[in-house]
Amino acid sequence: MNGEWMGYVAAALTTLAFVPQAAKTIRSRDTSGISLTMYAVFTVGVGFWLGYGLVLSSWPMIIANTVTLLLAATILTLKLRYG
């Protein structure tokens, strides 16, 4: 077995760590404490990580960054809509 399992563990932990805050923001629609610039840069960065994962055919990166990109884009949309 190669070290790919570490990628799956890292991807699962970092993505799961993001879920509670994303869920709270989606439920409450309260984005007042979120920086628009930070979330825009973060969302674009996650998109690039996803692209990089696709280039490498790295399933841990692809799965984690797809989920994170969907959540980040949702929060960014809420920030744009509700300020």
PDB file of N, CA, C and O in Angstrom:
ATOM      1  N   MET A   1       0.840  -1.185   0.000  1.00  0.00           N
ATOM      2  CA  MET A   1       0.000   0.000   0.000  1.00  0.00           C
ATOM      3  C   MET A   1       0.883   1.246   0.000  1.00  0.00           C
ATOM      4  O   MET A   1       1.848   1.334   0.759  1.00  0.00           O
ATOM      5  N   ASN A   2       0.549   2.190  -0.844  1.00  0.00           N
ATOM      6  CA  ASN A   2       1.330   3.429  -0.907  1.00  0.00           C
ATOM      7  C   ASN A   2       0.778   4.462   0.081  1.00  0.00           C
ATOM      8  O   ASN A   2      -0.109   4.152   0.876  1.00  0.00           O
ATOM      9  N   GLY A   3       1.291   5.652   0.030  1.00  0.00           N
ATOM     10  CA  GLY A   3       0.881   6.696   0.965  1.00  0.00           C
ATOM     11  C   GLY A   3      -0.416   7.390   0.599  1.00  0.00           C
ATOM     12  O   GLY A   3      -0.777   8.390   1.222  1.00  0.00           O
ATOM     13  N   GLU A   4      -1.132   6.876  -0.407  1.00  0.00           N
ATOM     14  CA  GLU A   4      -2.376   7.534  -0.822  1.00  0.00           C
ATOM     15  C   GLU A   4      -3.414   7.574   0.300  1.00  0.00           C
ATOM     16  O   GLU A   4      -4.264   8.464   0.334  1.00  0.00           O
ATOM     17  N   TRP A   5      -3.340   6.616   1.209  1.00  0.00           N
ATOM     18  CA  TRP A   5      -4.285   6.611   2.325  1.00  0.00           C
ATOM     19  C   TRP A   5      -4.163   7.884   3.143  1.00  0.00           C
ATOM     20  O   TRP A   5      -5.153   8.359   3.699  1.00  0.00           O
ATOM     21  N   MET A   6      -2.941   8.451   3.224  1.00  0.00           N
ATOM     22  CA  MET A   6      -2.762   9.714   3.948  1.00  0.00           C
ATOM     23  C   MET A   6      -3.533  10.841   3.269  1.00  0.00           C
ATOM     24  O   MET A   6      -4.079  11.721   3.935  1.00  0.00           O
ATOM     25  N   GLY A   7      -3.572  10.806   1.959  1.00  0.00           N
ATOM     26  CA  GLY A   7      -4.344  11.806   1.214  1.00  0.00           C
ATOM     27  C   GLY A   7      -5.823  11.701   1.523  1.00  0.00           C
ATOM     28  O   GLY A   7      -6.500  12.716   1.682  1.00  0.00           O
ATOM     29  N   TYR A   8      -6.330  10.478   1.608  1.00  0.00           N
ATOM     30  CA  TYR A   8      -7.742  10.292   1.940  1.00  0.00           C
ATOM     31  C   TYR A   8      -8.053  10.767   3.354  1.00  0.00           C
ATOM     32  O   TYR A   8      -9.081  11.403   3.585  1.00  0.00           O
ATOM     33  N   VAL A   9      -7.174  10.462   4.295  1.00  0.00           N
ATOM     34  CA  VAL A   9      -7.388  10.902   5.681  1.00  0.00           C
ATOM     35  C   VAL A   9      -7.331  12.428   5.765  1.00  0.00           C
ATOM     36  O   VAL A   9      -8.197  13.046   6.384  1.00  0.00           O
ATOM     37  N   ALA A  10      -6.316  13.036   5.147  1.00  0.00           N
ATOM     38  CA  ALA A  10      -6.187  14.494   5.160  1.00  0.00           C
ATOM     39  C   ALA A  10      -7.395  15.148   4.495  1.00  0.00           C
ATOM     40  O   ALA A  10      -7.931  16.134   5.002  1.00  0.00           O
ATOM     41  N   ALA A  11      -7.816  14.602   3.369  1.00  0.00           N
ATOM     42  CA  ALA A  11      -8.970  15.154   2.659  1.00  0.00           C
ATOM     43  C   ALA A  11     -10.232  15.048   3.503  1.00  0.00           C
ATOM     44  O   ALA A  11     -11.011  15.999   3.579  1.00  0.00           O
ATOM     45  N   ALA A  12     -10.437  13.910   4.130  1.00  0.00           N
ATOM     46  CA  ALA A  12     -11.631  13.724   4.959  1.00  0.00           C
ATOM     47  C   ALA A  12     -11.621  14.678   6.148  1.00  0.00           C
ATOM     48  O   ALA A  12     -12.638  15.307   6.440  1.00  0.00           O
ATOM     49  N   LEU A  13     -10.493  14.796   6.834  1.00  0.00           N
ATOM     50  CA  LEU A  13     -10.422  15.644   8.018  1.00  0.00           C
ATOM     51  C   LEU A  13     -10.610  17.124   7.680  1.00  0.00           C
ATOM     52  O   LEU A  13     -11.372  17.816   8.356  1.00  0.00           O
ATOM     53  N   THR A  14      -9.937  17.611   6.660  1.00  0.00           N
ATOM     54  CA  THR A  14     -10.042  19.035   6.341  1.00  0.00           C
ATOM     55  C   THR A  14     -11.424  19.385   5.787  1.00  0.00           C
ATOM     56  O   THR A  14     -11.945  20.468   6.056  1.00  0.00           O
ATOM     57  N   THR A  15     -12.007  18.486   5.027  1.00  0.00           N
ATOM     58  CA  THR A  15     -13.351  18.742   4.503  1.00  0.00           C
ATOM     59  C   THR A  15     -14.383  18.662   5.615  1.00  0.00           C
ATOM     60  O   THR A  15     -15.260  19.520   5.709  1.00  0.00           O
ATOM     61  N   LEU A  16     -14.289  17.646   6.454  1.00  0.00           N
ATOM     62  CA  LEU A  16     -15.242  17.507   7.564  1.00  0.00           C
ATOM     63  C   LEU A  16     -15.123  18.662   8.556  1.00  0.00           C
ATOM     64  O   LEU A  16     -16.125  19.068   9.145  1.00  0.00           O
ATOM     65  N   ALA A  17     -13.934  19.193   8.749  1.00  0.00           N
ATOM     66  CA  ALA A  17     -13.755  20.322   9.654  1.00  0.00           C
ATOM     67  C   ALA A  17     -14.491  21.564   9.140  1.00  0.00           C
ATOM     68  O   ALA A  17     -14.907  22.410   9.931  1.00  0.00           O
ATOM     69  N   PHE A  18     -14.647  21.671   7.842  1.00  0.00           N
ATOM     70  CA  PHE A  18     -15.290  22.823   7.224  1.00  0.00           C
ATOM     71  C   PHE A  18     -16.821  22.719   7.270  1.00  0.00           C
ATOM     72  O   PHE A  18     -17.508  23.740   7.247  1.00  0.00           O
ATOM     73  N   VAL A  19     -17.353  21.510   7.333  1.00  0.00           N
ATOM     74  CA  VAL A  19     -18.797  21.274   7.218  1.00  0.00           C
ATOM     75  C   VAL A  19     -19.628  21.954   8.318  1.00  0.00           C
ATOM     76  O   VAL A  19     -20.621  22.597   7.978  1.00  0.00           O
ATOM     77  N   PRO A  20     -19.289  21.856   9.611  1.00  0.00           N
ATOM     78  CA  PRO A  20     -20.154  22.484  10.628  1.00  0.00           C
ATOM     79  C   PRO A  20     -20.328  23.995  10.441  1.00  0.00           C
ATOM     80  O   PRO A  20     -21.438  24.512  10.573  1.00  0.00           O
ATOM     81  N   GLN A  21     -19.239  24.699  10.136  1.00  0.00           N
ATOM     82  CA  GLN A  21     -19.348  26.143   9.927  1.00  0.00           C
ATOM     83  C   GLN A  21     -20.168  26.453   8.678  1.00  0.00           C
ATOM     84  O   GLN A  21     -20.973  27.384   8.669  1.00  0.00           O
ATOM     85  N   ALA A  22     -19.958  25.670   7.632  1.00  0.00           N
ATOM     86  CA  ALA A  22     -20.739  25.869   6.409  1.00  0.00           C
ATOM     87  C   ALA A  22     -22.215  25.612   6.679  1.00  0.00           C
ATOM     88  O   ALA A  22     -23.065  26.383   6.235  1.00  0.00           O
ATOM     89  N   ALA A  23     -22.529  24.548   7.394  1.00  0.00           N
ATOM     90  CA  ALA A  23     -23.925  24.229   7.699  1.00  0.00           C
ATOM     91  C   ALA A  23     -24.573  25.338   8.518  1.00  0.00           C
ATOM     92  O   ALA A  23     -25.716  25.716   8.263  1.00  0.00           O
ATOM     93  N   LYS A  24     -23.838  25.861   9.510  1.00  0.00           N
ATOM     94  CA  LYS A  24     -24.367  26.944  10.344  1.00  0.00           C
ATOM     95  C   LYS A  24     -24.639  28.191   9.502  1.00  0.00           C
ATOM     96  O   LYS A  24     -25.676  28.835   9.663  1.00  0.00           O
ATOM     97  N   THR A  25     -23.727  28.524   8.622  1.00  0.00           N
ATOM     98  CA  THR A  25     -23.889  29.704   7.778  1.00  0.00           C
ATOM     99  C   THR A  25     -25.049  29.518   6.802  1.00  0.00           C
ATOM    100  O   THR A  25     -25.825  30.447   6.577  1.00  0.00           O
ATOM    101  N   ILE A  26     -25.167  28.347   6.234  1.00  0.00           N
ATOM    102  CA  ILE A  26     -26.252  28.080   5.295  1.00  0.00           C
ATOM    103  C   ILE A  26     -27.607  28.156   6.010  1.00  0.00           C
ATOM    104  O   ILE A  26     -28.561  28.728   5.481  1.00  0.00           O
ATOM    105  N   ARG A  27     -27.686  27.575   7.218  1.00  0.00           N
ATOM    106  CA  ARG A  27     -28.945  27.603   7.984  1.00  0.00           C
ATOM    107  C   ARG A  27     -29.327  29.013   8.410  1.00  0.00           C
ATOM    108  O   ARG A  27     -30.476  29.424   8.252  1.00  0.00           O
ATOM    109  N   SER A  28     -28.360  29.756   8.953  1.00  0.00           N
ATOM    110  CA  SER A  28     -28.658  31.067   9.528  1.00  0.00           C
ATOM    111  C   SER A  28     -28.689  32.190   8.491  1.00  0.00           C
ATOM    112  O   SER A  28     -29.320  33.224   8.711  1.00  0.00           O
ATOM    113  N   ARG A  29     -28.018  31.987   7.377  1.00  0.00           N
ATOM    114  CA  ARG A  29     -27.857  33.017   6.352  1.00  0.00           C
ATOM    115  C   ARG A  29     -27.104  34.245   6.884  1.00  0.00           C
ATOM    116  O   ARG A  29     -27.102  35.301   6.253  1.00  0.00           O
ATOM    117  N   ASP A  30     -26.467  34.092   8.048  1.00  0.00           N
ATOM    118  CA  ASP A  30     -25.715  35.184   8.647  1.00  0.00           C
ATOM    119  C   ASP A  30     -24.280  35.139   8.145  1.00  0.00           C
ATOM    120  O   ASP A  30     -23.497  34.270   8.528  1.00  0.00           O
ATOM    121  N   THR A  31     -23.955  36.078   7.293  1.00  0.00           N
ATOM    122  CA  THR A  31     -22.607  36.139   6.723  1.00  0.00           C
ATOM    123  C   THR A  31     -21.872  37.403   7.166  1.00  0.00           C
ATOM    124  O   THR A  31     -20.852  37.769   6.584  1.00  0.00           O
ATOM    125  N   SER A  32     -22.393  38.067   8.196  1.00  0.00           N
ATOM    126  CA  SER A  32     -21.810  39.345   8.621  1.00  0.00           C
ATOM    127  C   SER A  32     -20.360  39.209   9.088  1.00  0.00           C
ATOM    128  O   SER A  32     -19.585  40.157   8.962  1.00  0.00           O
ATOM    129  N   GLY A  33     -19.989  38.062   9.616  1.00  0.00           N
ATOM    130  CA  GLY A  33     -18.629  37.872  10.106  1.00  0.00           C
ATOM    131  C   GLY A  33     -17.676  37.307   9.069  1.00  0.00           C
ATOM    132  O   GLY A  33     -16.548  36.935   9.395  1.00  0.00           O
ATOM    133  N   ILE A  34     -18.118  37.241   7.836  1.00  0.00           N
ATOM    134  CA  ILE A  34     -17.306  36.639   6.775  1.00  0.00           C
ATOM    135  C   ILE A  34     -16.781  37.729   5.845  1.00  0.00           C
ATOM    136  O   ILE A  34     -17.532  38.601   5.407  1.00  0.00           O
ATOM    137  N   SER A  35     -15.507  37.672   5.555  1.00  0.00           N
ATOM    138  CA  SER A  35     -14.894  38.608   4.620  1.00  0.00           C
ATOM    139  C   SER A  35     -15.187  38.163   3.179  1.00  0.00           C
ATOM    140  O   SER A  35     -14.881  37.036   2.790  1.00  0.00           O
ATOM    141  N   LEU A  36     -15.777  39.062   2.408  1.00  0.00           N
ATOM    142  CA  LEU A  36     -16.075  38.747   1.007  1.00  0.00           C
ATOM    143  C   LEU A  36     -14.797  38.457   0.230  1.00  0.00           C
ATOM    144  O   LEU A  36     -14.738  37.502  -0.545  1.00  0.00           O
ATOM    145  N   THR A  37     -13.775  39.283   0.439  1.00  0.00           N
ATOM    146  CA  THR A  37     -12.510  39.075  -0.280  1.00  0.00           C
ATOM    147  C   THR A  37     -11.903  37.729   0.075  1.00  0.00           C
ATOM    148  O   THR A  37     -11.465  36.992  -0.809  1.00  0.00           O
ATOM    149  N   MET A  38     -11.872  37.403   1.351  1.00  0.00           N
ATOM    150  CA  MET A  38     -11.290  36.135   1.779  1.00  0.00           C
ATOM    151  C   MET A  38     -12.045  34.962   1.164  1.00  0.00           C
ATOM    152  O   MET A  38     -11.428  34.022   0.662  1.00  0.00           O
ATOM    153  N   TYR A  39     -13.380  35.009   1.199  1.00  0.00           N
ATOM    154  CA  TYR A  39     -14.142  33.881   0.675  1.00  0.00           C
ATOM    155  C   TYR A  39     -14.043  33.777  -0.838  1.00  0.00           C
ATOM    156  O   TYR A  39     -14.043  32.672  -1.381  1.00  0.00           O
ATOM    157  N   ALA A  40     -13.958  34.898  -1.521  1.00  0.00           N
ATOM    158  CA  ALA A  40     -13.781  34.860  -2.976  1.00  0.00           C
ATOM    159  C   ALA A  40     -12.439  34.223  -3.330  1.00  0.00           C
ATOM    160  O   ALA A  40     -12.363  33.359  -4.203  1.00  0.00           O
ATOM    161  N   VAL A  41     -11.383  34.659  -2.642  1.00  0.00           N
ATOM    162  CA  VAL A  41     -10.048  34.097  -2.895  1.00  0.00           C
ATOM    163  C   VAL A  41     -10.017  32.622  -2.508  1.00  0.00           C
ATOM    164  O   VAL A  41      -9.464  31.801  -3.240  1.00  0.00           O
ATOM    165  N   PHE A  42     -10.599  32.282  -1.377  1.00  0.00           N
ATOM    166  CA  PHE A  42     -10.640  30.893  -0.919  1.00  0.00           C
ATOM    167  C   PHE A  42     -11.361  30.003  -1.925  1.00  0.00           C
ATOM    168  O   PHE A  42     -10.881  28.915  -2.246  1.00  0.00           O
ATOM    169  N   THR A  43     -12.505  30.456  -2.422  1.00  0.00           N
ATOM    170  CA  THR A  43     -13.293  29.656  -3.371  1.00  0.00           C
ATOM    171  C   THR A  43     -12.528  29.441  -4.670  1.00  0.00           C
ATOM    172  O   THR A  43     -12.520  28.336  -5.212  1.00  0.00           O
ATOM    173  N   VAL A  44     -11.892  30.485  -5.168  1.00  0.00           N
ATOM    174  CA  VAL A  44     -11.080  30.340  -6.384  1.00  0.00           C
ATOM    175  C   VAL A  44      -9.915  29.392  -6.116  1.00  0.00           C
ATOM    176  O   VAL A  44      -9.598  28.547  -6.953  1.00  0.00           O
ATOM    177  N   GLY A  45      -9.279  29.528  -4.957  1.00  0.00           N
ATOM    178  CA  GLY A  45      -8.168  28.634  -4.603  1.00  0.00           C
ATOM    179  C   GLY A  45      -8.595  27.179  -4.551  1.00  0.00           C
ATOM    180  O   GLY A  45      -7.880  26.307  -5.045  1.00  0.00           O
ATOM    181  N   VAL A  46      -9.749  26.905  -3.960  1.00  0.00           N
ATOM    182  CA  VAL A  46     -10.258  25.531  -3.911  1.00  0.00           C
ATOM    183  C   VAL A  46     -10.534  25.021  -5.323  1.00  0.00           C
ATOM    184  O   VAL A  46     -10.296  23.852  -5.627  1.00  0.00           O
ATOM    185  N   GLY A  47     -11.039  25.911  -6.183  1.00  0.00           N
ATOM    186  CA  GLY A  47     -11.238  25.522  -7.584  1.00  0.00           C
ATOM    187  C   GLY A  47      -9.934  25.105  -8.254  1.00  0.00           C
ATOM    188  O   GLY A  47      -9.897  24.141  -9.018  1.00  0.00           O
ATOM    189  N   PHE A  48      -8.878  25.834  -7.961  1.00  0.00           N
ATOM    190  CA  PHE A  48      -7.567  25.476  -8.511  1.00  0.00           C
ATOM    191  C   PHE A  48      -7.042  24.179  -7.910  1.00  0.00           C
ATOM    192  O   PHE A  48      -6.436  23.376  -8.619  1.00  0.00           O
ATOM    193  N   TRP A  49      -7.262  23.958  -6.610  1.00  0.00           N
ATOM    194  CA  TRP A  49      -6.865  22.678  -6.009  1.00  0.00           C
ATOM    195  C   TRP A  49      -7.613  21.527  -6.666  1.00  0.00           C
ATOM    196  O   TRP A  49      -7.041  20.463  -6.905  1.00  0.00           O
ATOM    197  N   LEU A  50      -8.882  21.740  -6.955  1.00  0.00           N
ATOM    198  CA  LEU A  50      -9.654  20.710  -7.654  1.00  0.00           C
ATOM    199  C   LEU A  50      -9.056  20.459  -9.040  1.00  0.00           C
ATOM    200  O   LEU A  50      -8.877  19.311  -9.447  1.00  0.00           O
ATOM    201  N   GLY A  51      -8.752  21.528  -9.753  1.00  0.00           N
ATOM    202  CA  GLY A  51      -8.120  21.375 -11.073  1.00  0.00           C
ATOM    203  C   GLY A  51      -6.799  20.632 -10.991  1.00  0.00           C
ATOM    204  O   GLY A  51      -6.505  19.780 -11.829  1.00  0.00           O
ATOM    205  N   TYR A  52      -6.011  20.954  -9.991  1.00  0.00           N
ATOM    206  CA  TYR A  52      -4.725  20.279  -9.788  1.00  0.00           C
ATOM    207  C   TYR A  52      -4.937  18.797  -9.493  1.00  0.00           C
ATOM    208  O   TYR A  52      -4.222  17.940 -10.012  1.00  0.00           O
ATOM    209  N   GLY A  53      -5.919  18.513  -8.660  1.00  0.00           N
ATOM    210  CA  GLY A  53      -6.248  17.114  -8.377  1.00  0.00           C
ATOM    211  C   GLY A  53      -6.664  16.363  -9.625  1.00  0.00           C
ATOM    212  O   GLY A  53      -6.311  15.197  -9.801  1.00  0.00           O
ATOM    213  N   LEU A  54      -7.419  17.030 -10.498  1.00  0.00           N
ATOM    214  CA  LEU A  54      -7.833  16.406 -11.756  1.00  0.00           C
ATOM    215  C   LEU A  54      -6.624  16.126 -12.656  1.00  0.00           C
ATOM    216  O   LEU A  54      -6.525  15.060 -13.262  1.00  0.00           O
ATOM    217  N   VAL A  55      -5.711  17.095 -12.734  1.00  0.00           N
ATOM    218  CA  VAL A  55      -4.498  16.906 -13.551  1.00  0.00           C
ATOM    219  C   VAL A  55      -3.694  15.713 -13.041  1.00  0.00           C
ATOM    220  O   VAL A  55      -3.156  14.936 -13.829  1.00  0.00           O
ATOM    221  N   LEU A  56      -3.616  15.572 -11.707  1.00  0.00           N
ATOM    222  CA  LEU A  56      -2.850  14.476 -11.115  1.00  0.00           C
ATOM    223  C   LEU A  56      -3.645  13.171 -11.022  1.00  0.00           C
ATOM    224  O   LEU A  56      -3.092  12.127 -10.675  1.00  0.00           O
ATOM    225  N   SER A  57      -4.937  13.234 -11.331  1.00  0.00           N
ATOM    226  CA  SER A  57      -5.839  12.084 -11.132  1.00  0.00           C
ATOM    227  C   SER A  57      -5.788  11.596  -9.682  1.00  0.00           C
ATOM    228  O   SER A  57      -5.780  10.395  -9.413  1.00  0.00           O
ATOM    229  N   SER A  58      -5.755  12.556  -8.761  1.00  0.00           N
ATOM    230  CA  SER A  58      -5.672  12.245  -7.334  1.00  0.00           C
ATOM    231  C   SER A  58      -7.074  12.270  -6.741  1.00  0.00           C
ATOM    232  O   SER A  58      -7.636  13.335  -6.487  1.00  0.00           O
ATOM    233  N   TRP A  59      -7.628  11.084  -6.526  1.00  0.00           N
ATOM    234  CA  TRP A  59      -8.999  11.011  -6.026  1.00  0.00           C
ATOM    235  C   TRP A  59      -9.200  11.658  -4.672  1.00  0.00           C
ATOM    236  O   TRP A  59     -10.250  12.265  -4.462  1.00  0.00           O
ATOM    237  N   PRO A  60      -8.259  11.570  -3.734  1.00  0.00           N
ATOM    238  CA  PRO A  60      -8.467  12.297  -2.476  1.00  0.00           C
ATOM    239  C   PRO A  60      -8.637  13.805  -2.706  1.00  0.00           C
ATOM    240  O   PRO A  60      -9.511  14.430  -2.106  1.00  0.00           O
ATOM    241  N   MET A  61      -7.816  14.377  -3.561  1.00  0.00           N
ATOM    242  CA  MET A  61      -7.907  15.807  -3.857  1.00  0.00           C
ATOM    243  C   MET A  61      -9.190  16.139  -4.610  1.00  0.00           C
ATOM    244  O   MET A  61      -9.825  17.158  -4.339  1.00  0.00           O
ATOM    245  N   ILE A  62      -9.566  15.296  -5.539  1.00  0.00           N
ATOM    246  CA  ILE A  62     -10.765  15.541  -6.338  1.00  0.00           C
ATOM    247  C   ILE A  62     -12.013  15.511  -5.461  1.00  0.00           C
ATOM    248  O   ILE A  62     -12.845  16.416  -5.528  1.00  0.00           O
ATOM    249  N   ILE A  63     -12.140  14.485  -4.650  1.00  0.00           N
ATOM    250  CA  ILE A  63     -13.330  14.340  -3.804  1.00  0.00           C
ATOM    251  C   ILE A  63     -13.412  15.468  -2.777  1.00  0.00           C
ATOM    252  O   ILE A  63     -14.445  16.126  -2.656  1.00  0.00           O
ATOM    253  N   ALA A  64     -12.339  15.688  -2.050  1.00  0.00           N
ATOM    254  CA  ALA A  64     -12.344  16.707  -0.996  1.00  0.00           C
ATOM    255  C   ALA A  64     -12.595  18.097  -1.560  1.00  0.00           C
ATOM    256  O   ALA A  64     -13.387  18.858  -1.006  1.00  0.00           O
ATOM    257  N   ASN A  65     -11.936  18.429  -2.642  1.00  0.00           N
ATOM    258  CA  ASN A  65     -12.078  19.772  -3.189  1.00  0.00           C
ATOM    259  C   ASN A  65     -13.399  19.971  -3.918  1.00  0.00           C
ATOM    260  O   ASN A  65     -13.869  21.105  -4.013  1.00  0.00           O
ATOM    261  N   THR A  66     -14.008  18.926  -4.429  1.00  0.00           N
ATOM    262  CA  THR A  66     -15.344  19.052  -5.005  1.00  0.00           C
ATOM    263  C   THR A  66     -16.350  19.407  -3.912  1.00  0.00           C
ATOM    264  O   THR A  66     -17.156  20.324  -4.072  1.00  0.00           O
ATOM    265  N   VAL A  67     -16.294  18.675  -2.806  1.00  0.00           N
ATOM    266  CA  VAL A  67     -17.215  18.950  -1.688  1.00  0.00           C
ATOM    267  C   VAL A  67     -16.959  20.344  -1.126  1.00  0.00           C
ATOM    268  O   VAL A  67     -17.899  21.110  -0.914  1.00  0.00           O
ATOM    269  N   THR A  68     -15.693  20.676  -0.884  1.00  0.00           N
ATOM    270  CA  THR A  68     -15.357  21.980  -0.319  1.00  0.00           C
ATOM    271  C   THR A  68     -15.734  23.104  -1.276  1.00  0.00           C
ATOM    272  O   THR A  68     -16.219  24.146  -0.834  1.00  0.00           O
ATOM    273  N   LEU A  69     -15.523  22.917  -2.573  1.00  0.00           N
ATOM    274  CA  LEU A  69     -15.886  23.946  -3.546  1.00  0.00           C
ATOM    275  C   LEU A  69     -17.393  24.188  -3.549  1.00  0.00           C
ATOM    276  O   LEU A  69     -17.830  25.336  -3.622  1.00  0.00           O
ATOM    277  N   LEU A  70     -18.182  23.137  -3.472  1.00  0.00           N
ATOM    278  CA  LEU A  70     -19.644  23.301  -3.426  1.00  0.00           C
ATOM    279  C   LEU A  70     -20.064  24.084  -2.175  1.00  0.00           C
ATOM    280  O   LEU A  70     -20.893  24.990  -2.256  1.00  0.00           O
ATOM    281  N   LEU A  71     -19.497  23.734  -1.038  1.00  0.00           N
ATOM    282  CA  LEU A  71     -19.828  24.438   0.205  1.00  0.00           C
ATOM    283  C   LEU A  71     -19.342  25.890   0.168  1.00  0.00           C
ATOM    284  O   LEU A  71     -20.083  26.802   0.535  1.00  0.00           O
ATOM    285  N   ALA A  72     -18.107  26.102  -0.271  1.00  0.00           N
ATOM    286  CA  ALA A  72     -17.547  27.455  -0.310  1.00  0.00           C
ATOM    287  C   ALA A  72     -18.313  28.335  -1.301  1.00  0.00           C
ATOM    288  O   ALA A  72     -18.572  29.506  -1.022  1.00  0.00           O
ATOM    289  N   ALA A  73     -18.669  27.780  -2.441  1.00  0.00           N
ATOM    290  CA  ALA A  73     -19.421  28.551  -3.432  1.00  0.00           C
ATOM    291  C   ALA A  73     -20.808  28.904  -2.903  1.00  0.00           C
ATOM    292  O   ALA A  73     -21.327  29.984  -3.184  1.00  0.00           O
ATOM    293  N   THR A  74     -21.403  27.998  -2.142  1.00  0.00           N
ATOM    294  CA  THR A  74     -22.705  28.283  -1.537  1.00  0.00           C
ATOM    295  C   THR A  74     -22.592  29.429  -0.540  1.00  0.00           C
ATOM    296  O   THR A  74     -23.417  30.343  -0.542  1.00  0.00           O
ATOM    297  N   ILE A  75     -21.576  29.382   0.308  1.00  0.00           N
ATOM    298  CA  ILE A  75     -21.382  30.448   1.293  1.00  0.00           C
ATOM    299  C   ILE A  75     -21.050  31.764   0.600  1.00  0.00           C
ATOM    300  O   ILE A  75     -21.546  32.815   1.006  1.00  0.00           O
ATOM    301  N   LEU A  76     -20.228  31.721  -0.427  1.00  0.00           N
ATOM    302  CA  LEU A  76     -19.900  32.938  -1.172  1.00  0.00           C
ATOM    303  C   LEU A  76     -21.161  33.533  -1.798  1.00  0.00           C
ATOM    304  O   LEU A  76     -21.348  34.749  -1.782  1.00  0.00           O
ATOM    305  N   THR A  77     -22.011  32.690  -2.340  1.00  0.00           N
ATOM    306  CA  THR A  77     -23.284  33.152  -2.915  1.00  0.00           C
ATOM    307  C   THR A  77     -24.155  33.807  -1.845  1.00  0.00           C
ATOM    308  O   THR A  77     -24.755  34.855  -2.081  1.00  0.00           O
ATOM    309  N   LEU A  78     -24.221  33.182  -0.665  1.00  0.00           N
ATOM    310  CA  LEU A  78     -24.988  33.770   0.438  1.00  0.00           C
ATOM    311  C   LEU A  78     -24.405  35.122   0.853  1.00  0.00           C
ATOM    312  O   LEU A  78     -25.150  36.060   1.136  1.00  0.00           O
ATOM    313  N   LYS A  79     -23.078  35.221   0.889  1.00  0.00           N
ATOM    314  CA  LYS A  79     -22.427  36.488   1.240  1.00  0.00           C
ATOM    315  C   LYS A  79     -22.780  37.557   0.226  1.00  0.00           C
ATOM    316  O   LYS A  79     -23.071  38.693   0.603  1.00  0.00           O
ATOM    317  N   LEU A  80     -22.761  37.221  -1.040  1.00  0.00           N
ATOM    318  CA  LEU A  80     -23.099  38.179  -2.079  1.00  0.00           C
ATOM    319  C   LEU A  80     -24.566  38.588  -2.011  1.00  0.00           C
ATOM    320  O   LEU A  80     -24.908  39.743  -2.263  1.00  0.00           O
ATOM    321  N   ARG A  81     -25.416  37.648  -1.673  1.00  0.00           N
ATOM    322  CA  ARG A  81     -26.863  37.920  -1.623  1.00  0.00           C
ATOM    323  C   ARG A  81     -27.269  38.672  -0.366  1.00  0.00           C
ATOM    324  O   ARG A  81     -28.039  39.629  -0.444  1.00  0.00           O
ATOM    325  N   TYR A  82     -26.766  38.258   0.789  1.00  0.00           N
ATOM    326  CA  TYR A  82     -27.217  38.829   2.051  1.00  0.00           C
ATOM    327  C   TYR A  82     -26.234  39.786   2.706  1.00  0.00           C
ATOM    328  O   TYR A  82     -26.540  40.392   3.733  1.00  0.00           O
ATOM    329  N   GLY A  83     -25.049  39.921   2.111  1.00  0.00           N
ATOM    330  CA  GLY A  83     -24.065  40.858   2.627  1.00  0.00           C
ATOM    331  C   GLY A  83     -23.466  40.425   3.895  1.00  0.00           C
ATOM    332  O   GLY A  83     -22.616  41.123   4.447  1.00  0.00           O
TER     333      GLY A  83
END
